Amino acid sequence: MEKQHKKFNHKTLGTLVVITAALLFGAVAGAQNAAAAEAGVAAESVAARDARMTWWREARFGMFIHFGLYAIPGRGEWVQWNEQIPVGEYAKLADQFTLTNFNANAWVEAAKSAGMKYTVLTARHHDGFCLFDDPGNNFTTVNTAAHRDVVKEYVAAVRQAGLHVGLYYSPLDWRFPGFVMPDLQRQNAEAMRDQYHRQMKELLSNYGGVDVVWFDGGEQDWLDFGADWRSGGDRVKRPADKHYHGGFSWQHDRVYSLLRQLQPNVIINGRADMPADFRSREGDGALGDFDNQQPWELCTTLAGTWGYQPNQKPKSLKDCIQLLAKVAGRDGNLLLNVGPAPDGKIDPAQVARLREIGDWLGRYGSSIYGTRGGPFLPGDYGTATFRDKTIYLHILNWPGEKLTMPAIAAKVVRATAMTGGTVTVFQTDHNLELSMTSVSRNDVDTVIALELDRPANALTPLEVKLASNSPGAR
Ligand code: GLC
């Protein structure tokens, strides 16, 4: 079932969302100040925005946590929709939600052990179930068998550990038919919107500082999953360039001004038709291109679906490290997801993998944290990052005995193979040649630090073309 959803959601809606997000982001970024003005928020200078984004840019790596009633059936966070489980029946899962092994400190400990610098928890997913106390609605963790405010415990633990706090929130709520028929069921859609505005106020007022608000499904184009109803009862998908044109509006401008008033430094993703601080790329297939202009983050899962599925094997350590290197080299952040089991515990195999990632970062983290992507653009060889006068090459594929990179307008004063062995660098006006014996190469990621005679940020990003028939490629 989840596969079906993925197909629907990621191929069709996903494309639509990406295209819309891209269009919107361009438009939104360009018209950011106009939108801010419209929302009654003072326009922000580029310097102020950069300052607000600094910790996030430097963090590079965070943990996504999908948790809710859907963990009980264990078939992913879309189980209710995919299996069309009646709202009343689904709500009964609350009686089994005991959270016997839920300890927010253990979640945060797992994130910290992985070297993650921030966490984003699903305060409320599309099923409408709140992980926080909402006096205006009973469908919350406070009214389950556990009687606990999960967001409260989570926020306290994250903050105490010195990490940054993120909350995911879905404005859409499947309990409201107005989401699927925003015009026919206008009143209902507006009640859903009232709930969204009220809950945002609660989340932004009752839990202290919130560093990231991560919206999902808040675009106008998500209404009815990007389709229109036609006479005769047909539901017709809107082409990517045709937007929702009905009369319902989420009135995101109001939420945006609330966000900026209550949490002036909050960082917002680009999935709710409001001025955004970063774009989301979703899933392993969405790694995309290098982009050092608009901040972006790739989110993906460590194992299986976003919401808990039992017995899912986590990605290998090699895949995790290579993904992180590929993301950092493209100048993005990686938000890696875990879906705790219904009792609140993260699967031990995933906890173990997270610790291994953290071990790697403990040794080579200087090549990831606080770096920017480039100046060598990603290619078959791997990726590159830099900080100050040092370029970090993440070589994921050696084309042969030698790796020939394009010439750079700086002198390499020292080359160190951080992952072991010796690297020899031969620099000419035409290229930069690196040699390393095969035993010295690292199977996961050969990290080579190139110290330059000047700051690397002065170098223009360079494309790296390798000879396709080089011997010894792996
Ligand atoms: C998709 C899914 C949702 C998940 C999100 C994470 O939008 O619909 O279930 O929370 O991706 O990015």
Residues whose N, C-alpha, C, O or C-beta is under 5 A from the ligand:
A	BS01	GLC	E77 E282 C299 W306
